[in-house]
Amino acid sequence: MNASSYQQSILRPRWVEATKRSLDERNGIPAVLRQMQPLSDWEMLRGAPSGRVEDELRNALQIAASEYDNPLVRTCLLRALEVVSAGAEDYRWNSWWSVSRNVDHGRFISTGEFARAWLEDRKLNNSLLVEASGEILKGALEERPTWSELAQCEYVDGVQLLILSGDLAAASQHLSIKKTFNRVQRYFDWNVRFLEMLPSASRESLLAHLDAFFDEVRDPAFPPPRELRGANIVFGVPLLRLRLALIRWIYIEQQSVAGNWRHIIGQIGY
């Protein structure tokens, strides 16, 4: 049994079980969807809606990893885009939500782009990803009270959007920042090494480097308990899984994103 088959034999049953739990009518995603509409209490929303659109995409990913054709996947994607439509021109980006406007708006528009491209089974809008990346990078550096684990992780997330856009030079430049990354160090180092390898490494070497990390992240039991994480702290794991799946598809499989979202998502849950 090769490494890929071995991982599939482990992770596929875990995802089937995780999705089954998520689809529980009383306590799972269906109950959440019934109890809360995408725009519930919208006018009272004091915090930026980036979290809401991420929640909807997270639910879609949780189901699609092992039940891609479940109708709730489309429902969650449409709900995500309902939030994006409502929040696109909302005045509160310049008032209530302005304290973390850059980082939250970057998360908001990039997550919305993932949801829309997936729903339409089309390629990603690279210009929009670059725009979102710029906002997230700026916000992570300037809007968070301290250079915390959250800010550090958001910064690397912004770099990954540049990798997805194909602007590898800019991605490398931003990773040359003279900052420490503390317990986000492994996530930071993984991206640095990936970019170093891309120009000349063999497919086998790139695959080994990418899958060593991806196999951990795509496990439904990831992340481990906080006390066991060490330098392995990351935030926003569902979206990280998606970005890594896209990076794998683009740079390892070297296939078009358009028309292949089923296979891209399939890499998460086999």
Secondary structure, DSSP 4 states (H G I P E B T S, - for coil): --HHHHHHHHHHHHHHHHHHHHT-TTTSHHHHHHH--TTTTGGG--S-THHHHHHHHHHHHHHHTT-TT-HHHHHHHHHHHHHHHHHTT-GGGGTTTGGGHHHHHHHHHHHHHHHHHHHHT----HHHHHHHHHHHHHHHHHTSSS--HHHHHHHHHHHHHHHHHT-HHHHHHHHT-S---GGGHHHHHHHHHHHHHTTT--HHHHHHHHHHHHHHHTSTTPSPPGGGTTT---S-HHHHHHHHHHHIIIIII---STT-HHHHHHHHH-
